[in-house]
Amino acid sequence: MAQVGPNGFGISYSILSLSMLGLLIWAAGAVPYVELWPQYGWHQHLMHTGMMAVCLILFFYNGRLGPFSFGRADNDRFEPARPGIVRLVRHPLLTALAL
């Protein structure tokens, strides 16, 4: 960092990170396919429905206050009369990760 400065370090680190991500994607694509169990049509519908639920939960929770969120200084401003998505699931982020 002393040789290239903060901007040079940030650019170098970004290039290295993108290169490693590209290498990881390429290596994952080169792995031979081994089928563990057959895939049926309803599997895809189930996964798409689950991912749609995850995306909707995250969309409605984005930036909302929640009484069970950690690390926010403004959690005391949560209004129980208007809970939003927290009315349906206790902790939307953990629910989305579990799905």
BELURVEN-V570372 format. One record per residue. RES is the residue in one letter. SS is DSSP state (@ for helix, = for strand, . for the rest). PSI is psi in degrees with one decimal (none if undefined). Layout:
# BELURVEN-V570372
RES:SS:PSI + RES:SS:PSI
This chain:
# BELURVEN-V570372
M:.:-32.7 + A:.:-27.8 + Q:.:-38.2 + V:.:-10.4 + G:@:171.2 + P:@:-39.8 + N:@:-43.2 + G:@:-40.0 + F:@:-43.5 + G:@:-42.1 + I:@:-46.1 + S:@:-43.3 + Y:@:-38.5 + S:@:-43.8 + I:@:-44.5 + L:@:-42.8 + S:@:-44.3 + L:@:-36.6 + S:@:-43.8 + M:@:-38.1 + L:@:-42.9 + G:@:-41.0 + L:@:-41.2 + L:@:-43.3 + I:@:-43.0 + W:@:-44.0 + A:@:-39.0 + A:@:-34.0 + G:@:-22.7 + A:@:-6.9 + V:.:135.8 + P:.:148.2 + Y:.:126.8 + V:.:116.0 + E:.:119.9 + L:.:-37.5 + W:.:154.8 + P:.:147.9 + Q:.:125.9 + Y:.:164.9 + G:@:-35.4 + W:@:-19.3 + H:@:-43.5 + Q:@:-40.6 + H:@:-39.2 + L:@:-43.9 + M:@:-41.1 + H:@:-39.7 + T:@:-43.3 + G:@:-42.5 + M:@:-32.8 + M:@:-40.6 + A:@:-42.8 + V:@:-46.8 + C:@:-40.2 + L:@:-41.9 + I:@:-46.4 + L:@:-35.5 + F:@:-46.6 + F:@:-19.6 + Y:@:-15.3 + N:.:114.4 + G:.:2.0 + R:.:150.7 + L:.:144.9 + G:.:142.4 + P:.:-15.6 + F:.:8.1 + S:.:141.6 + F:.:145.6 + G:.:6.7 + R:.:133.5 + A:.:-18.7 + D:.:24.9 + N:@:-23.1 + D:@:-11.2 + R:@:2.7 + F:.:132.4 + E:.:108.9 + P:@:-23.9 + A:@:-23.8 + R:@:70.8 + P:.:-21.1 + G:@:-135.0 + I:@:-21.1 + V:@:-19.5 + R:@:-33.8 + L:.:-42.1 + V:.:139.7 + R:.:-46.8 + H:.:99.5 + P:@:-37.8 + L:@:-43.9 + L:@:-34.3 + T:@:-43.6 + A:@:-42.3 + L:@:-37.5 + A:@:-38.9 + L:.:none
